[in-house]
């Protein structure tokens, strides 16, 4: 089963007839902290999410809206970052949706086939929507993830700087006229 992104946000007739939950998050939900969505897409954060979940007090009751499923999405690129878009290739993603007993729905799309990572990201997404729990998620998940990303960015910049070569031109005395 491939994953198909609905650009129109319209629910197809089959879903409407069978009252299945729609996977497309509502517009107001898409403003969820960009940091949480970005953190969930990072390739190596499953252990971090598991640790955060294990330390999360008062874990809510939840149920599946859509169990994890993997598929392919097309990745597009632009020459020089601003040129004409082209299809770069396909990437494997896993998506899922959960619902808290209090009614909030959480959604996650993560690169790779890690269903547990998608589940945890969706749970934190749903919990984040609760005003009384948002600060908990930001403190235990979002802020540490952003700090870890910043540390990795700095380490990467340091590794890159260590390989930097400065080219310069020396002028010989007779050419310095």
Secondary structure, DSSP 8 states (H G I E B T S, - for coil): ------SS----HHHHHHT---SS--GGGGGS-HHHHHHHHSTT-HHHHHHHHHT-TT---EEEEEEEEEEEEEEEEEGGGTS-EEEEEEEEEEEEEEEETTS-EEEEEEESS-HHHHHHHHHHHHHHTSTTTHHHHIIIIIHHHHHHHHHHHHHHHHHHHHT---------GGG--
